């Protein structure tokens, strides 16, 4: 079960693109951050193999502003099996994207421990996360949907209030479900921004209590990632 303690972090950026899956060729962004993108940002700041982030709410601080750009992209993807190199110059394609600009959010989340213990209570990770936010520490650069749209993070304050707008969204990506064989499957929920807040707590709880939330990593990978975060905590 998720812990009752809630962490809050403010994230801002010049641009963002949370691509709608039905419009992934000529990209069009959702009007706000998806829960999976929020989880990715939190994982960038603090990741541990023994817990998962439980996204509760996303507060939209700035009015939604769309912006059209043309970018160089690739007209094919690298296959997951039978890897072969892609020559960028031979596979480049210019495509339009309808993205967001001047974005700011507050992410509210809790720690979800598979096996809580007295030596590793949820509050331990909450305090660890808050210290890293204050120091500006992250083990990879957070981003808004696409890696070229980097995100800045900082502590959230009571003065960070959401916009007074209601925006219907419809089907939105919640997160990725992994079956016992590690095959990914997207999960969607009926989303809407009400008074500037995207609430996904109930949908997230159903998912985390009924599915494999993250792909199983081998022990060597887990050990390397754990050692990396341990080293950063000493900085």
SERO-4910 file (N, C-alpha, C, O; in steps of 0.05 Angstrom, whole numbers):
BEGIN
 pado doro    nc1    nc2    nc3   cac1   cac2   cac3    cc1    cc2    cc3    oc1    oc2    oc3
  Unk    A     17    -24      0      0      0      0     17     25      0     39     25     11
  Unk    A      7     47    -12     23     72    -12     24     84     15      4     82     31
  Unk    A     45     97     21     48    111     47     31    136     47     26    148     27
  Unk    A     22    144     72      6    168     74     21    194     71     10    214     65
  Unk    A     48    192     74     64    216     71     66    223     41     68    206     24
  Unk    A     64    249     35     64    258      7     88    277      3     93    295     18
  Unk    A    102    272    -19    123    290    -28    112    308    -49     95    301    -65
  Unk    A    123    332    -49    115    352    -70    141    363    -82    160    370    -68
  Unk    A    141    365   -108    164    377   -122    153    393   -146    134    385   -160
  Unk    A    164    417   -149    156    434   -171    176    430   -194    200    429   -191
  Unk    A    164    427   -218    181    423   -242    172    444   -263    148    449   -267
  Unk    A    192    456   -276    186    477   -296    204    472   -321    224    458   -320
  Unk    A    195    484   -343    211    481   -368    200    499   -390    177    508   -388
  Unk    A    217    503   -410    208    520   -432    189    506   -451    170    517   -461
  Unk    A    194    480   -455    178    464   -473    172    437   -462    186    427   -444
  Unk    A    151    424   -472    143    397   -464    127    384   -486    113    397   -501
  Unk    A    130    358   -488    114    343   -507    107    315   -496    123    297   -495
  Unk    A     82    313   -486     72    287   -476     55    275   -498     31    279   -498
  Unk    A     68    261   -516     56    253   -541     31    235   -538     32    215   -523
  Unk    A     10    243   -552    -14    226   -553     -6    202   -571      4    205   -593
  Unk    A    -12    177   -562     -3    154   -578    -17    152   -605     -6    140   -623
  Unk    A    -41    163   -607    -55    162   -633    -44    182   -653    -52    181   -677
  Unk    A    -26    200   -644    -15    220   -662     15    221   -658     26    243   -654
  Unk    A     28    199   -660     57    197   -654     74    204   -678     98    209   -674
  Unk    A     64    204   -703     80    210   -726     83    241   -728    106    251   -725
  Unk    A     61    255   -731     61    284   -728     53    289   -699     29    289   -693
  Unk    A     72    292   -682     67    292   -653     48    314   -644     49    337   -654
  Unk    A     30    307   -626     13    326   -612     12    319   -583      8    296   -575
  Unk    A     17    339   -566     20    334   -537     -7    333   -523    -26    347   -532
  Unk    A     -9    318   -502    -32    321   -483    -30    349   -472     -9    361   -472
  Unk    A    -52    360   -461    -51    387   -450    -36    389   -424    -31    412   -415
  Unk    A    -29    367   -412    -13    368   -387      4    343   -385      2    325   -401
  Unk    A     20    342   -365     38    319   -360     22    294   -354      1    295   -341
  Unk    A     32    272   -364     19    246   -358     31    235   -332     53    242   -324
  Unk    A     16    217   -318     26    205   -293     52    190   -298     70    190   -281
  Unk    A     55    177   -321     80    162   -326    104    181   -329    126    174   -321
  Unk    A     99    204   -341    121    224   -344    128    235   -316    152    240   -311
  Unk    A    108    239   -299    114    248   -272    130    228   -257    149    235   -242
  Unk    A    123    202   -260    139    181   -246    167    181   -257    186    176   -241
  Unk    A    171    185   -283    198    185   -294    215    208   -283    239    204   -278
  Unk    A    202    231   -278    217    253   -266    226    246   -237    248    251   -229
  Unk    A    207    234   -222    214    227   -194    236    205   -194    254    206   -177
  Unk    A    234    186   -212    255    166   -214    282    178   -221    303    168   -212
  Unk    A    282    200   -236    307    213   -243    320    225   -219    345    228   -218
  Unk    A    304    234   -200    315    246   -175    323    225   -155    344    226   -143
  Unk    A    305    205   -151    311    184   -132    299    158   -141    274    156   -145
  Unk    A    316    138   -145    306    111   -153    319     91   -135    343     91   -130
  Unk    A    302     73   -125    311     50   -109    295     25   -118    272     27   -124
  Unk    A    308      2   -120    294    -22   -129    272    -31   -110    255    -47   -119
  Unk    A    273    -23    -85    254    -34    -66    228    -18    -64    209    -27    -50
  Unk    A    225      4    -78    200     19    -77    193     31   -104    210     32   -122
  Unk    A    168     39   -106    158     52   -131    144     77   -123    133     80   -101
  Unk    A    143     96   -142    129    121   -137     99    118   -144     92    107   -164
  Unk    A     83    127   -125     54    127   -128     45    156   -133     45    172   -115
  Unk    A     37    161   -158     29    189   -165      1    194   -156    -18    179   -162
  Unk    A     -3    215   -141    -29    223   -131    -42    245   -148    -64    241   -158
  Unk    A    -29    267   -150    -40    290   -165    -18    305   -180      5    304   -172
  Unk    A    -27    318   -201     -9    336   -216    -23    363   -218    -45    365   -229
  Unk    A    -11    383   -207    -22    410   -207    -10    426   -231     14    428   -234
  Unk    A    -28    437   -247    -20    453   -270    -18    482   -261    -39    494   -255
  Unk    A      6    493   -261     10    520   -250      7    542   -271     -2    564   -265
  Unk    A     14    536   -296     13    556   -318    -10    549   -337    -16    526   -341
  Unk    A    -22    570   -350    -42    565   -370    -31    547   -393     -7    550   -400
  Unk    A    -47    530   -404    -39    512   -425    -35    528   -451    -53    540   -461
  Unk    A    -10    527   -462     -4    541   -486     10    522   -506     31    510   -500
  Unk    A     -3    518   -529      9    501   -549     27    517   -568     23    541   -572
  Unk    A     46    503   -580     66    516   -596     74    496   -618     80    473   -613
  Unk    A     74    505   -644     79    488   -666    108    491   -675    117    514   -680
  Unk    A    123    469   -678    150    470   -687    155    447   -707    139    429   -709
  Unk    A    176    450   -722    185    429   -741    212    419   -732    230    435   -727
  Unk    A    215    392   -729    239    381   -719    249    359   -738    234    347   -752
  Unk    A    275    354   -736    287    331   -750    283    306   -733    293    305   -711
  Unk    A    270    287   -745    266    261   -731    274    239   -750    282    244   -773
  Unk    A    271    214   -741    277    191   -757    251    178   -767    230    179   -753
  Unk    A    251    167   -791    227    155   -802    225    125   -795    207    112   -806
  Unk    A    243    115   -778    241     88   -769    253     86   -741    267    104   -732
  Unk    A    247     64   -727    257     60   -700    276     36   -701    275     19   -718
  Unk    A    294     36   -681    312     13   -678    297    -11   -667    284     -9   -647
  Unk    A    298    -34   -681    283    -57   -671    295    -67   -645    319    -66   -640
  Unk    A    277    -77   -627    286    -86   -601    301   -113   -604    317   -120   -586
  Unk    A    296   -128   -625    310   -153   -629    325   -152   -655    316   -140   -675
  Unk    A    348   -165   -656    364   -164   -680    374   -136   -686    370   -126   -708
  Unk    A    387   -124   -666    396    -96   -668    413    -92   -693    432   -107   -698
  Unk    A    407    -71   -707    423    -63   -730    426    -33   -729    407    -19   -721
  Unk    A    448    -22   -737    452      8   -735    434     23   -755    427     12   -776
  Unk    A    427     47   -747    412     65   -764    429     89   -771    440    102   -754
  Unk    A    432     94   -797    447    118   -806    428    141   -806    409    143   -822
  Unk    A    433    160   -788    415    182   -784    410    198   -810    388    205   -817
  Unk    A    432    204   -825    430    220   -849    412    207   -870    400    221   -886
  Unk    A    411    180   -870    395    166   -890    366    162   -882    349    155   -898
  Unk    A    360    167   -857    333    162   -847    321    187   -833    302    184   -817
  Unk    A    331    210   -840    321    234   -827    295    243   -841    292    241   -865
  Unk    A    276    254   -825    251    264   -835    243    288   -819    245    288   -794
  Unk    A    233    309   -832    224    333   -818    194    330   -813    178    324   -830
  Unk    A    187    333   -787    159    330   -779    150    352   -761    166    363   -745
  Unk    A    125    360   -764    113    380   -746    106    368   -719     98    345   -718
  Unk    A    108    384   -699     99    375   -672     84    398   -659     92    421   -660
  Unk    A     62    391   -646     46    411   -631     52    405   -601     42    387   -590
  Unk    A     69    422   -590     80    418   -563     70    439   -544     56    458   -552
  Unk    A     77    436   -519     70    456   -498     94    474   -493    117    466   -496
  Unk    A     89    498   -485    111    517   -478    105    530   -451     82    533   -443
  Unk    A    126    538   -438    125    552   -412    108    536   -393     87    545   -384
  Unk    A    117    512   -386    102    494   -369    113    494   -340    137    499   -336
  Unk    A     95    490   -322    102    488   -293     82    470   -279     58    474   -283
  Unk    A     91    451   -264     74    433   -250     84    428   -221    107    433   -215
  Unk    A     66    419   -205     73    408   -178     64    379   -178     41    373   -182
  Unk    A     83    361   -173     77    332   -172     74    324   -143     91    330   -127
  Unk    A     51    312   -137     47    301   -110     47    270   -112     33    259   -128
  Unk    A     64    258    -96     67    229    -97     74    217    -70     81    232    -51
  Unk    A     71    191    -68     78    176    -44     96    153    -51     99    146    -74
  Unk    A    107    141    -31    124    117    -34    107     92    -32     92     90    -13
  Unk    A    110     74    -50     96     48    -50    117     26    -46    132     20    -64
  Unk    A    117     14    -22    136     -7    -15    122    -34    -19    100    -39     -8
  Unk    A    136    -52    -33    125    -79    -35    126    -94     -9    108   -110     -3
  Unk    A    147    -90      6    151   -104     32    161    -84     53    185    -82     57
  Unk    A    143    -69     66    152    -49     86    167    -63    109    160    -86    116
  Unk    A    186    -49    120    201    -59    143    208    -37    162    207    -13    154
  Unk    A    216    -44    186    223    -23    206    249    -10    199    253     13    206
  Unk    A    267    -25    186    293    -13    179    291      5    155    308     23    151
  Unk    A    271      1    137    268     17    114    239     27    112    225     19     94
  Unk    A    231     45    130    204     56    129    201     76    106    221     86     96
  Unk    A    177     81     97    172    100     75    184    127     80    193    141     62
  Unk    A    182    136    106    192    163    112    221    166    106    231    188    101
  Unk    A    236    144    107    265    145    100    269    155     72    286    172     67
  Unk    A    253    144     53    256    152     25    245    180     20    254    194      3
  Unk    A    224    187     35    212    214     32    233    235     39    237    254     25
  Unk    A    246    231     62    267    250     71    291    250     52    302    271     47
  Unk    A    298    227     42    320    225     23    314    241     -2    331    255    -13
  Unk    A    289    238    -12    280    252    -36    281    282    -31    290    297    -48
  Unk    A    270    291     -9    269    320     -3    297    332     -2    301    354    -11
  Unk    A    316    318     10    343    328     11    355    330    -17    369    350    -23
  Unk    A    350    311    -34    361    312    -61    349    335    -77    362    347    -93
  Unk    A    323    340    -73    310    362    -87    322    389    -78    328    406    -95
  Unk    A    327    392    -52    339    417    -42    367    421    -53    375    444    -58
  Unk    A    382    399    -56    409    401    -66    411    402    -97    432    407   -108
  Unk    A    388    397   -110    388    396   -139    401    371   -150    412    371   -172
  Unk    A    401    349   -135    414    324   -143    395    307   -160    371    304   -153
  Unk    A    405    295   -181    391    276   -197    411    258   -210    433    266   -216
  Unk    A    404    233   -215    423    214   -227    420    213   -257    437    201   -271
  Unk    A    399    226   -268    397    232   -296    380    257   -299    364    263   -281
  Unk    A    383    271   -321    369    296   -325    340    291   -330    332    277   -349
  Unk    A    322    302   -313    293    299   -317    285    313   -343    297    333   -351
  Unk    A    263    304   -355    254    316   -380    224    314   -383    212    297   -370
  Unk    A    213    331   -400    184    331   -404    177    316   -430    174    329   -451
  Unk    A    174    291   -428    165    275   -451    186    268   -471    189    244   -477
  Unk    A    202    287   -480    224    282   -499    249    292   -485    249    312   -471
  Unk    A    271    278   -490    296    285   -476    307    313   -482    321    325   -465
  Unk    A    300    324   -505    310    350   -511    294    372   -496    303    395   -497
  Unk    A    272    365   -483    257    384   -467    263    379   -438    247    366   -424
  Unk    A    285    389   -429    294    384   -401    277    399   -381    264    419   -387
  Unk    A    276    388   -357    260    399   -335    277    408   -312    296    394   -305
  Unk    A    271    431   -301    283    440   -276    265    433   -253    241    434   -255
  Unk    A    277    424   -230    261    417   -207    270    432   -183    293    440   -180
  Unk    A    251    436   -164    256    452   -140    235    446   -120    215    434   -127
  Unk    A    239    454    -94    218    449    -74    192    464    -81    193    486    -92
  Unk    A    169    452    -75    144    465    -79    135    480    -53    141    471    -31
  Unk    A    121    502    -57    112    518    -34     82    522    -36     70    517    -57
  Unk    A     70    531    -14     41    536    -14     32    557    -34      9    557    -42
  Unk    A     50    575    -41     43    596    -61     40    585    -89     30    599   -107
  Unk    A     49    560    -94     46    548   -120     18    537   -123     13    514   -116
  Unk    A      1    553   -135    -28    546   -137    -35    539   -166    -24    551   -185
  Unk    A    -53    519   -170    -60    512   -197    -78    532   -210    -90    549   -197
  Unk    A    -80    531   -237    -97    549   -252   -126    542   -246   -133    519   -240
  Unk    A   -144    561   -249   -173    556   -245   -187    549   -271   -203    565   -281
  Unk    A   -180    526   -282   -191    517   -307   -199    488   -306   -186    472   -292
  Unk    A   -219    481   -322   -228    453   -326   -222    446   -355   -232    460   -373
  Unk    A   -207    425   -359   -200    416   -386   -205    387   -389   -192    370   -377
  Unk    A   -225    379   -406   -230    350   -411   -208    339   -428   -199    352   -448
  Unk    A   -198    315   -422   -177    303   -437   -185    277   -451   -179    272   -474
  Unk    A   -200    260   -436   -208    234   -447   -188    213   -440   -176    214   -418
  Unk    A   -183    195   -458   -164    173   -453   -135    184   -451   -126    197   -470
  Unk    A   -122    178   -429    -94    187   -425    -77    164   -415    -87    147   -400
  Unk    A    -52    163   -423    -34    142   -414    -30    145   -384    -22    166   -374
  Unk    A    -35    123   -370    -30    122   -341     -2    112   -335     14    126   -322
  Unk    A      4     89   -345     31     78   -342     33     53   -359     15     46   -374
  Unk    A     56     39   -356     61     15   -372     59    -10   -354     71    -11   -333
  Unk    A     42    -29   -362     39    -54   -348     58    -75   -360     61    -77   -384
  Unk    A     71    -90   -343     89   -112   -352     78   -138   -343     72   -142   -319
  Unk    A     74   -157   -361     65   -183   -353     88   -199   -341    110   -189   -339
  Unk    A     82   -224   -334    103   -241   -321    127   -246   -339    149   -253   -329
  Unk    A    123   -244   -365    145   -248   -384    160   -222   -391    179   -223   -407
  Unk    A    151   -200   -379    165   -175   -384    155   -160   -409    168   -141   -417
  Unk    A    132   -169   -420    122   -156   -444    106   -131   -436     88   -133   -418
  Unk    A    112   -107   -447     98    -83   -439     70    -80   -452     66    -89   -474
  Unk    A     53    -67   -437     26    -61   -447     17    -35   -435     17    -32   -411
  Unk    A      9    -15   -451      1     11   -440    -26      9   -427    -44     -6   -435
  Unk    A    -29     25   -405    -54     27   -391    -64     56   -393    -49     75   -390
  Unk    A    -90     59   -398   -102     85   -401   -124     90   -381   -135     71   -370
  Unk    A   -130    115   -375   -152    122   -357   -166    147   -368   -155    162   -384
  Unk    A   -191    151   -359   -207    173   -368   -199    198   -351   -205    200   -328
  Unk    A   -184    216   -364   -172    238   -349   -186    265   -354   -198    269   -376
  Unk    A   -185    282   -335   -195    309   -338   -182    327   -317   -177    319   -294
  Unk    A   -175    351   -325   -164    371   -307   -187    387   -295   -203    399   -309
  Unk    A   -189    386   -269   -211    401   -255   -198    421   -235   -183    414   -217
  Unk    A   -205    446   -240   -193    468   -224   -162    466   -225   -149    472   -205
  Unk    A   -151    460   -248   -123    459   -251   -108    435   -240    -84    435   -238
  Unk    A   -123    414   -232   -112    391   -219   -119    366   -235   -143    361   -240
  Unk    A    -99    350   -242   -103    323   -253   -100    303   -231    -78    299   -221
  Unk    A   -122    290   -223   -121    271   -202   -122    243   -214   -139    236   -230
  Unk    A   -103    226   -205   -101    199   -215    -97    178   -193    -89    156   -197
  Unk    A   -103    187   -168    -97    170   -145   -113    144   -146   -101    122   -141
  Unk    A   -139    145   -151   -155    121   -151   -147    101   -173   -145     77   -169
  Unk    A   -141    112   -197   -133     95   -220   -106     83   -214   -101     60   -221
  Unk    A    -88     98   -202    -61     88   -196    -62     66   -175    -48     46   -177
  Unk    A    -80     69   -155    -82     48   -135    -92     22   -146    -83      1   -139
  Unk    A   -112     23   -164   -122     -1   -177   -100    -15   -193    -97    -39   -192
  Unk    A    -83      1   -207    -62    -11   -224    -41    -24   -206    -32    -46   -212
  Unk    A    -32    -10   -185    -10    -20   -170    -17    -44   -152      0    -59   -144
  Unk    A    -43    -47   -147    -52    -70   -131    -59    -94   -148    -64   -115   -138
  Unk    A    -58    -90   -175    -67   -112   -192    -48   -119   -214    -54   -137   -230
  Unk    A    -25   -106   -216     -8   -111   -239     22   -109   -231     29    -99   -210
  Unk    A     39   -117   -250     67   -113   -248     73    -85   -257     70    -79   -281
  Unk    A     82    -67   -239     84    -39   -246    110    -33   -261    110    -15   -278
  Unk    A    131    -48   -257    156    -43   -271    168    -69   -279    165    -90   -267
  Unk    A    183    -68   -301    196    -91   -312    217   -101   -293    231    -86   -281
  Unk    A    218   -128   -290    238   -139   -272    266   -136   -283    271   -143   -306
  Unk    A    284   -125   -267    311   -122   -275    328   -145   -264    322   -155   -242
  Unk    A    348   -152   -278    366   -173   -268    382   -162   -245    384   -138   -241
  Unk    A    393   -180   -229    407   -172   -204    431   -154   -209    437   -136   -193
  Unk    A    445   -159   -231    469   -143   -237    461   -114   -243    473    -95   -233
  Unk    A    439   -110   -259    430    -83   -265    420    -69   -240    427    -46   -235
  Unk    A    405    -83   -223    395    -71   -198    419    -63   -180    418    -42   -168
  Unk    A    439    -80   -179    462    -74   -162    477    -49   -172    485    -32   -156
  Unk    A    480    -47   -198    494    -24   -209    479      2   -204    490     22   -196
  Unk    A    452      2   -208    436     25   -204    435     33   -174    436     56   -167
  Unk    A    434     13   -157    433     18   -129    460     30   -120    460     49   -104
  Unk    A    482     20   -130    508     31   -122    511     60   -132    523     77   -118
  Unk    A    499     66   -156    501     93   -166    486    113   -148    497    134   -142
  Unk    A    462    106   -140    447    124   -122    460    126    -95    459    147    -83
  Unk    A    472    104    -85    485    105    -59    509    125    -60    513    140    -41
  Unk    A    524    125    -82    547    143    -85    537    172    -86    551    189    -75
  Unk    A    515    177    -99    505    204   -102    496    215    -75    498    239    -70
  Unk    A    486    198    -57    477    207    -31    500    217    -14    495    233      4
  Unk    A    524    209    -20    547    218     -4    557    245    -14    574    257      0
  Unk    A    548    254    -37    558    280    -47    545    304    -32    551    327    -39
***
